[in-house]
């Protein structure tokens, strides 16, 4: 009976479901996604503090080709161009992450206003291009200062 039921289910399935290939629901978000460390670069500019990834990738033995995120895609300086590329592709959303060492260089305390301005300007550029910002608050970009105090495990 079980085998018969499974065969019935499998034989009725079609990978050519009209919903998948015919249309997408109204309000569907066509977009792209990035992570701050992978695209921003500007690793020590405008008051940004070091992240756990800056520290990890600064040791050439940790990454086979010795690459790091010091420049990355340089989106910190080229975000306006990046937004125009997204617009030209017809995207209507962009998921990006916040680099917390750019906002809180020491992990706590004084807020780096230049970092806040960068994300504010990025969001304004996205909205002006009719692209919905979708923010990831944490994408493994912890300030090194917090890691030195035990990181997430510090209760």
Order of alpha helices (4+ residues) and beta strands (2+ residues): alpha-alpha-beta-alpha-alpha-alpha-beta-alpha-alpha-beta-alpha
